[in-house]
């Protein structure tokens, strides 16, 4: 399928789900790209995968009661993030240990809940691997509003997030409330992940959070440039991935992730200063 045919399909009223899926995928990529920069710099790649597990009980409850999956997942993720933030203040436990305990427990709770629903296997597969069909119109407004809220929070708290990310103890010495900043960052990661789960799936959502930011990290040494490149890379790969998925009848989540991975490999090889070719030539 040519790109022109893909554009025609996007404007086809009989394929209304396609532009909705593209919109949600691109907005999710923008959110994940921006928030993912802090995650990559802080060495918290595990958090994205953990949050994807944590939202499962909320999604399961929403499915059982025919509620909003986005709202259910967000509430579950925020509650779990609050628990992690509270327990991580104990200096005898490292943050990743607390994350592993609570987020896996939340996922286990979700499995128990959704197993009680008749015919849950199909919905479980859609949640795990993503889908471009069946996205309700209200989710477009939810994802759009969430994107604006996340970007606004990042704009307002950027300096504080950078301080906590680069030197946590120094940030605490400067009087910054690291507990609340940690909680806010977890909440932003949760929101970004929940929005992305619909199209890319629970299993693969970590790639949308980490890979664009890691790719941007190879291309620049400046944080401001990195935070502009990461969402651009994520959104571009979401568009290309959806196009390839639609053209060749491939799984949308897997195709987007492979497109992101391809961009990362190109940057790792050919980045101007930090690429493999540049380092071998130095």
Protein Blocks (a to p, Z undefined) as FASTA:
>chain_A
ZZklmmmmmmmmklmmmmmmmmmmmmmmmmmmmmmmmmmmnopmmmmmmmmmmmmmmmmm
mmmnopafklmmmmmmmmmmmmmmmmmmpmkbcfklmmmmmmmmmmmmmmmmmmmpghkl
mmmmmmmnopaehiafklmmmmmmmmmmmmmmmmmmmmmmmmmmmommlmmmnopafklm
mmmmmmmmmmmmmmmmmmnojklmmmmmmmmmmmmmmmpcbfklmmmmmmmmmmmmmmmm
mmmmmmnopafklmmmmmmmmmmmmmmmmgmklmmklmmmZZ
